[in-house]
Amino acid sequence: MEPTWWVANLKALKSTEHRLEALNKMNMAISKAPALPRETIELLLNCTELYECATIAGEDEQKKLNQPVVDAAVELLRLSLDPLEINTEDEKLPGLLKRGLTHPNASVRSVVLNNLLRELRRQTRESSVRPLPSNELILYVLDELQQPESECSSAAISVLAIVLTQRLDDAEIQSKLVLLLQQNEVIRCRAYELGVMLAKRNAGSLKCVEFILDAALTELDNTDVLLQASVMEILVPLADQNHGLTYMERRRVFDVISSRVQRIEQEPLNMLLIPNIMKFFGKIGAVQPQKIINDYPIMVECLFDQLKHEDESILPTAMDTLANLTSTPQGKVLISMRFEPAMLLALKSLGAYVQKLSPQVKIRLLESLDVILATKTRPNSEITAIVSRWYESFAGGEQVNYIMDLYNTPFDDLQIAALTLLKTLCTYRWGIAALQRTGGAVEHLVSRQRDLHKDVKFLKWEIIGLLAGSEEFTATETVRFTAYVNEGPYYVLTQVNIATESQG
């Protein structure tokens, strides 16, 4: 379309009765156009009336009447921005994006932020993040963190985590960040999340945003339990890097949070914090198991206490935490050395009530058990003996009855979780022995059932592959397993096959 056509349709937006028709025309034209010239894109993005069309009316009735116009305007902005090659070094870019980034409609801001984020992520992947010409664009995005809606805050934080690394020591930026810390708890938490993302990059970045992290730590003494829980969750990623862990140790974060557990009996409201405290220590335990298991045994004791009960509101988090603590060989050995009786009792309790749990919690439990019992590298004899004891405590002996019972349900997800755990067991000789000792289990696995989910069929095929490579079976059984593997996971018996098998 000629520039004059676009100008005429944009001019039509000044008349409320012609807006929808004009917007639809332009959307249709863009969808059919092979490429939109940059001058046309800039013409659209600089049109004041287009942003007026995207503004949501105040009254409910008027809002309903205007909604088709609003939707069409937002779509036109999206279609205009999608093909735009965003040059973050362009001094004109802040002016081009300003109306969108400061628009009262969150959907408009979302379109602009996500396009900006897409370009910045591309630059990050190519290790070529270019410096911005000024603070103007950053300040617009920082303002998003003060918006009442939350739908754009995640994109804004991701944008800022990339662009702020170049300007963390800028006085104007620092004062804006300080201002965020003086707002309500929702806005403060957004600032804390941004601070943690920046601090994770390196020790220098952490030093620049230390005032944000310090402010987050003061929230741990807040009387608002939900706020404390949110801040704990935000702080967890700091422990992914050594410099972040060092900061947390220097500020005695672990001591402060573990003290909450000690005060639970005196302050029952703190019971609401238990899942978040477990999640906090569990995620750190996945990276630094010795730190939690050796230095904060009260946290591990609290975890085992929670596992004794059938409380489905806490059990999934407790199992995830235990899985994190024992996901590494070091974690397995340390738990066995320091908490073996408690570990065996907890697993025995889980085995006793697993069948009573809801399907979704059963799945979470099986997935956690898989992490607890699995090893990413070939296990030594010590690890093998540890996980064997743990499994037998859960299962009540050397058999897989619990797993087969959970597999024999009508739920695909539960079948997949059960077979995934069984596959892990079959990487150990003791696991294959447990399968052999379970009446009908092997026969059930080698049966070709038509109505199973494809992932279930594939897992069965992988398990039979492990059995075929084992020395625990007779030559006849091994030949049968090998034939099953060679046929593939999705092999379907024909009527001739069935008749031949029956005669055999």
Beta strands, then each sheet from edge to edge (+ up, - down):
end
